[in-house]
Amino acid sequence: MALIVQKYGGTSVGSIERIRNVAERVAKFKMLGHQVVVVVSAMSGETNRLISLAKEIQKEPDPRELDVLLSTGEQVTIALLAMALKDLGLKAKSYTGAQVRILTDDAHTKARILAIDEENMRRDLDSGHVVVVAGFQGVDEKGNITTLGRGGSDTTGVALAAALKADECQIYTDVDGVYTTDPRIVPEARKLDTITFEEMLELASLGSKVLQIRSVEFAGKYKVKLRVLSSFQEEGEGTLITFEEDTMEQPIISGIAFNRDEAKLTILGVPDKPGVAGHILAPIADANIDVDMIVQNVGHDGTTDFSFTVHRNEFKKAMEVLNGVKDEIGAREVIGDDKIAKVSIVGVGMRTHAGIASKMFKALAAENINIQMISTSEIKISVVVEDKYMELAVRALHQAFELEKEVSAKA
């Protein structure tokens, strides 16, 4: 008998019929003798609908009240799924994040999990219940409802698996695993049987939508066995995310990620002196804006140009902040571009192979795609390009690194 945490996304519970299908899938695991905790998202489209309602009332909805509103989406799903399980003759009990006591900080709309009280869930599991938990939500120390940000149900699932020391956390989505890149852009993209946590963390952080980055961080930190599966296919092993690197079979590049939600800001003519980067980025951090790639170019006239990228939704806010500090630090001008995209190649095999960057840049140059910014780590290379060239860049790189081919078996 195993303890399994299963998480089902919005499309998996997008209708009554699909909720019944999830209940039947859960019932099969229960019939095998496993203990099952199910984490669900709101029905597909529901979160967007609720946000739209909020914006009809307030142009910039109050974060605390927005969390109260958004948390209702998952509350509907847990109740319906618990009913569907009971209709199949199973014992089931639904929990909101507050009822579990998923304790978070008080950063409304993007809270972080601090602790989980698993006592009530364990008692219900031991008495034969399927425990159904609302994803994406928690409660702060003062009892305020909080939400974890987009994709937060993945984080809930992995965090519960860690707290319960589950044997496996299964993330059910509308895809049957992790692919070398998005098959909608590259039809030849190949499903990976396994991928390392390190690679999955990079792919998630760089724009891959299969898993939310914090869920991968949680899984890596607490050694949670993680598997991505399709909720629409009965068969298949999905993709196992593993800690082990089999270097004899490991491809040089495992996947290509991309992100359209990027914007670039440049502050020109900044005095080239110690501490200037801190003067630029401190107000950005104070405004709670996350910075991604950073490039600084030193000129010959004692000044420097400082560029960085942010989420496209934060572009206007970041521009306002920079224009507010421009005169204070003696900069000449602030310019921005919200028509960019980031394309990245990821693979632990890069550690032991030279010439990867050169091959990447040649493939992009062959398609006449200009690179605006470059960022590297031990296992990834990211470039910023014009938004209109993003899909072409992904296809060119997928072909250049022959990702459509199966990895040769170990001799």
C-alpha positions in Angstrom: 0.0 0.0 0.0 1.4 3.4 -1.0 0.4 7.0 -0.1 -0.1 8.9 -3.3 -0.8 12.6 -3.8 -2.5 13.3 -7.1 -3.0 16.8 -8.5 -5.5 17.6 -11.3 -5.4 20.9 -13.2 -8.2 23.1 -14.4 -8.7 21.3 -17.7 -8.8 17.9 -16.0 -11.8 19.1 -13.9 -13.3 21.5 -16.5 -16.7 19.9 -16.6 -19.0 17.6 -14.5 -18.1 14.7 -16.9 -14.4 15.3 -16.4 -14.8 15.5 -12.6 -16.5 12.1 -12.7 -13.6 10.8 -14.8 -11.2 12.0 -12.2 -13.3 10.3 -9.5 -13.2 7.0 -11.4 -9.4 7.3 -11.8 -8.9 8.0 -8.1 -11.3 5.0 -7.3 -9.0 2.6 -9.2 -6.0 3.7 -7.0 -8.1 3.3 -3.9 -9.3 -0.1 -4.9 -5.6 -1.2 -5.2 -5.3 -0.4 -1.5 -3.5 2.9 -1.8 -4.1 5.9 0.4 -4.9 8.9 -1.9 -4.9 12.6 -1.4 -6.3 14.6 -4.4 -5.4 18.3 -5.0 -7.5 20.1 -7.5 -7.5 23.4 -9.3 -10.5 25.5 -10.1 -12.5 24.4 -13.2 -10.8 25.7 -16.4 -11.6 29.4 -17.1 -13.0 30.0 -13.6 -10.1 31.9 -12.2 -10.0 34.2 -15.2 -13.8 34.7 -14.8 -13.4 35.7 -11.2 -10.5 38.1 -12.0 -12.7 39.7 -14.7 -15.5 40.2 -12.1 -13.1 41.8 -9.7 -11.8 44.2 -12.3 -15.3 45.3 -13.2 -15.6 46.5 -9.6 -12.0 47.8 -9.0 -9.5 48.5 -11.8 -6.7 47.3 -9.4 -8.5 44.8 -7.2 -7.6 44.9 -3.5 -5.2 41.9 -3.0 -6.8 40.6 0.2 -10.3 40.6 -1.2 -9.1 39.2 -4.5 -7.7 36.2 -2.6 -11.1 35.7 -0.9 -12.7 35.7 -4.3 -10.3 33.5 -6.2 -10.2 30.9 -3.5 -13.9 30.1 -4.2 -12.9 28.5 -7.5 -11.1 25.6 -5.9 -13.8 25.3 -3.2 -16.4 24.5 -5.9 -14.1 21.7 -7.3 -13.3 20.0 -4.1 -17.0 19.8 -3.1 -18.0 18.4 -6.5 -15.2 15.8 -6.6 -15.9 14.7 -3.1 -19.5 14.2 -4.1 -18.5 12.2 -7.2 -16.3 10.0 -5.1 -19.1 9.4 -2.6 -21.4 8.6 -5.5 -19.0 5.8 -6.4 -19.3 4.4 -2.9 -16.0 5.8 -1.5 -15.5 7.7 1.7 -14.3 11.2 0.8 -13.8 14.5 2.6 -13.0 17.9 1.1 -10.7 20.5 2.7 -10.0 24.1 1.9 -6.4 25.3 2.4 -7.5 26.9 5.7 -9.2 23.7 6.9 -6.0 21.8 6.3 -4.1 24.7 7.8 -1.7 25.3 5.0 0.1 28.2 6.7 1.5 30.9 4.3 3.1 34.3 4.6 0.8 37.3 4.1 1.9 38.2 0.5 -1.6 38.2 -1.0 -1.9 36.8 -4.6 1.6 35.2 -4.4 1.9 33.8 -0.9 4.5 31.2 0.0 3.9 28.1 2.1 5.5 28.1 5.5 4.1 25.0 7.2 1.4 22.3 6.8 -0.6 20.6 9.6 -1.1 17.1 8.2 -2.8 15.6 11.4 -6.4 15.8 10.2 -5.5 14.5 6.7 -3.6 11.5 8.2 -6.6 10.7 10.5 -8.9 10.7 7.5 -6.6 8.6 5.4 -6.2 6.0 8.2 -10.0 5.8 8.4 -10.2 5.0 4.7 -11.2 8.4 3.3 -9.9 9.9 0.1 -8.8 13.4 1.1 -9.7 16.1 -1.4 -7.8 19.4 -0.9 -8.2 22.8 -2.6 -5.0 23.7 -4.4 -3.6 27.3 -4.8 -4.7 28.5 -1.4 -3.7 28.8 2.2 -4.1 31.0 5.3 -1.8 33.4 7.0 -1.2 33.7 10.8 -4.1 36.1 11.2 -6.5 33.7 9.4 -6.7 35.7 6.1 -7.2 33.6 3.0 -4.2 33.7 0.7 -3.4 32.4 -2.8 -0.2 31.1 -4.1 -0.1 32.7 -7.6 -0.7 31.1 -11.0 0.0 27.4 -11.1 0.0 27.3 -7.3 -2.0 24.1 -7.2 1.1 22.2 -8.3 2.9 23.7 -5.3 0.1 22.6 -3.0 0.3 19.1 -4.3 4.1 18.8 -3.9 4.0 20.5 -0.5 1.3 18.1 0.8 3.3 15.1 -0.6 6.4 16.4 1.3 4.4 17.0 4.6 2.8 13.5 4.3 6.0 11.8 3.1 4.1 10.4 0.2 5.5 7.7 -2.0 4.8 9.7 -5.1 3.3 12.9 -6.3 1.5 12.6 -9.6 0.7 15.8 -11.5 -2.1 15.2 -14.0 -2.4 17.7 -16.8 -3.6 17.9 -20.4 -0.3 16.6 -21.7 1.1 13.1 -21.1 4.5 14.2 -19.9 7.4 16.6 -20.4 8.4 17.2 -24.0 11.6 18.4 -25.6 9.6 21.6 -26.3 5.9 22.5 -26.9 4.5 20.2 -29.6 2.2 22.9 -30.8 5.2 24.8 -32.1 7.4 21.8 -33.0 5.2 18.8 -34.0 8.3 16.6 -33.9 8.9 17.3 -30.2 9.5 14.1 -28.2 8.2 13.0 -24.8 10.9 12.4 -22.2 10.7 9.3 -20.1 12.9 10.9 -17.4 14.4 14.3 -16.7 16.5 15.5 -13.8 15.2 17.8 -11.2 17.9 20.3 -12.1 16.8 20.4 -15.8 13.1 20.5 -14.9 13.8 23.4 -12.5 15.5 25.4 -15.3 12.8 24.6 -17.8 10.0 25.7 -15.4 11.9 28.9 -14.5 12.5 29.6 -18.2 8.9 29.4 -19.3 7.9 25.8 -19.7 4.2 25.6 -18.6 4.1 21.9 -17.7 5.1 22.5 -14.0 5.1 25.6 -11.9 8.7 26.4 -10.7 7.9 26.5 -7.0 6.5 23.0 -7.2 9.8 21.7 -8.6 11.7 23.6 -6.0 9.6 22.0 -3.3 10.0 18.5 -4.8 13.8 19.0 -5.1 14.2 20.3 -1.5 12.1 17.5 0.1 13.1 14.7 -2.3 9.5 14.2 -3.4 9.2 11.6 -6.3 7.4 13.5 -9.0 5.7 12.2 -12.1 3.8 14.1 -14.9 0.9 12.3 -16.5 -2.2 12.9 -18.7 -5.6 12.9 -17.1 -7.1 12.1 -20.5 -5.1 8.9 -21.2 -5.5 5.7 -19.3 -2.2 4.2 -20.2 1.4 5.6 -20.1 4.1 6.2 -17.5 4.3 9.9 -18.2 7.6 11.6 -17.3 9.5 10.8 -14.1 11.5 13.7 -12.6 14.5 12.2 -11.0 17.6 13.1 -9.0 19.8 10.6 -10.9 21.9 11.6 -13.9 22.8 8.7 -16.2 25.6 10.4 -18.1 26.0 7.6 -20.5 22.5 8.1 -21.8 22.0 11.7 -21.1 21.5 13.9 -24.1 23.5 17.1 -24.4 20.3 19.2 -24.5 17.1 17.9 -22.9 14.7 20.6 -23.8 13.9 24.1 -25.2 11.9 26.5 -23.1 10.4 29.9 -24.2 8.6 32.8 -22.6 6.6 35.5 -24.3 5.8 37.2 -21.0 9.0 39.3 -21.0 9.8 43.0 -21.3 13.2 44.7 -21.4 14.2 48.0 -19.8 17.4 49.9 -20.4 18.7 52.9 -18.4 21.2 54.8 -20.6 24.1 57.0 -19.6 24.5 55.8 -16.0 27.7 57.0 -14.3 30.2 54.1 -14.2 31.0 53.9 -10.5 30.6 51.3 -7.7 27.1 50.8 -6.3 25.2 52.0 -9.3 23.6 48.6 -10.0 22.2 48.6 -6.4 20.8 52.1 -6.8 19.0 51.0 -9.9 17.7 47.6 -8.7 16.9 48.5 -5.1 13.8 50.6 -6.0 12.7 47.8 -8.4 12.9 45.3 -5.5 11.1 47.7 -3.2 8.3 47.7 -5.8 8.1 43.9 -5.5 9.1 43.5 -9.2 11.2 40.4 -10.0 14.2 40.9 -12.3 15.3 38.2 -14.6 18.2 38.7 -17.0 20.7 41.6 -16.5 23.3 43.0 -18.9 25.6 45.9 -18.2 27.7 47.5 -21.0 30.5 49.9 -20.1 31.0 52.8 -22.5 34.2 54.8 -23.2 32.8 58.1 -21.8 32.7 57.1 -18.2 29.0 55.9 -18.4 27.3 52.6 -18.6 24.1 51.3 -20.1 22.2 48.9 -17.8 19.5 46.5 -19.1 17.3 44.0 -17.4 14.1 42.0 -18.1 10.9 41.8 -16.1 7.6 40.1 -16.5 5.6 41.9 -19.2 2.8 42.6 -16.7 5.3 44.6 -14.6 6.7 46.6 -17.5 4.8 49.9 -17.0 5.4 49.8 -13.2 9.1 49.2 -13.7 9.3 52.0 -16.2 7.7 54.4 -13.7 10.2 53.3 -11.0 13.2 53.8 -13.3 12.0 57.2 -14.5 11.6 58.1 -10.8 15.3 57.4 -10.0 16.8 58.4 -13.4 17.7 62.0 -12.3 18.8 60.9 -8.8 21.5 58.6 -10.2 22.4 61.0 -13.1 21.3 58.7 -16.0 20.5 60.1 -19.4 17.4 58.2 -20.5 15.1 55.2 -19.8 13.9 53.1 -22.7 11.9 49.9 -22.8 10.6 47.2 -25.1 7.7 44.9 -24.3 7.9 43.0 -27.6 10.6 40.5 -26.7 10.7 36.8 -25.9 13.2 34.6 -24.2 14.3 31.3 -25.7 16.5 28.9 -23.7 18.2 25.5 -24.2 18.6 23.3 -21.1 20.6 20.1 -20.5 23.0 18.7 -17.9 25.0 17.3 -20.8 26.2 20.8 -21.4 28.6 20.4 -18.5 30.8 17.9 -20.4 30.4 19.2 -24.0 32.0 22.3 -25.5 30.7 24.4 -28.3 27.0 24.4 -27.3 26.7 28.2 -27.3 28.4 28.4 -30.7 26.0 25.9 -32.2 23.0 27.7 -30.7 24.1 31.1 -32.0 24.9 29.7 -35.5 21.5 28.2 -35.7 19.8 31.5 -34.9 22.1 33.4 -37.2 21.2 31.1 -40.1 17.6 32.2 -39.6 18.7 35.9 -39.4 17.5 36.1 -35.8 19.2 38.9 -33.8 20.2 38.2 -30.2 19.6 41.1 -27.9 20.7 39.6 -24.5 22.4 36.4 -23.4 22.4 34.7 -20.0 24.1 31.4 -19.1 24.4 28.9 -16.3 26.1 25.5 -16.0 23.2 23.8 -17.7 21.4 26.4 -19.7 21.8 29.3 -22.2 19.0 31.9 -22.6 18.7 34.5 -25.3 16.3 37.5 -25.7 15.0 37.9 -29.3 12.2 39.9 -30.9 8.8 38.4 -30.0 7.9 37.8 -33.7 11.0 35.4 -34.1 10.3 33.3 -31.0 8.6 30.3 -32.7 11.1 30.3 -35.5 14.0 30.3 -33.0 12.5 27.3 -31.1 12.1 25.3 -34.3 15.6 26.1 -35.5 17.2 25.1 -32.2 15.1 21.9 -31.9 16.3 20.9 -35.3 19.9 22.0 -34.8 20.3 19.9 -31.6 18.3 17.0 -33.2 15.9 16.7 -30.2 13.4 14.8 -32.2 15.7 11.7 -32.1 15.6 9.2 -29.4 18.7 9.0 -27.1 20.9 6.1 -28.0 20.7 3.2 -25.5 23.6 2.5 -23.2 26.0 0.0 -24.6 
